[in-house]
Amino acid sequence: MKPLWTCPKCGQTFVTAKVWHSCVNVPVEAHFAGKQPSLRETFDKLVALAERNGPVTLRPVKTRIALQANTRFASVTVRKNDLHCHVVLDHGKARPPVRKVDKLNNNYVHVFILAAPADADSRVAGLLKEAYAVDRKRHGARAA
């Protein structure tokens, strides 16, 4: 498989070369500054669920923290009292805990909210597993 393209300025990786991006890298810890510790615990549990499926790279930028296998298959925005999350799937069939689905080109962005570690449950694990599998199916196992 063709390796991912690495931006020479910021080190982020992408499926195709010279993808527009901001080159802004923000430490994960900065997203949780001044927030309830339970939000970080919730995030860490979400990441652990995603990592059950294979290697995951965190891509924190100014407004969100993306989870990347080949593409960014999931994303988390840390808010005052909760985590605004989404996964990218190849269908628009919502199931709990998904609150809404937005179509974006050939993708469907499934949005859900997590407020406590217990919210990162088997339903969320299933969404992450499916999103990871969709990413692998579309882009294969590439070298980083």
Protein Blocks (a to p, Z undefined) as FASTA:
>chain_A
ZZddddfklopacfbghiacehiacdfklmmgoiafklmmmmmmmmmmmmmnoccddddd
fkbccddfkbccbdcdddfkbccdddddfbfbdcdfbfbdcdehjbccdddddfbfklmc
fklmmmmmmmmmmmmmmnopadZZ
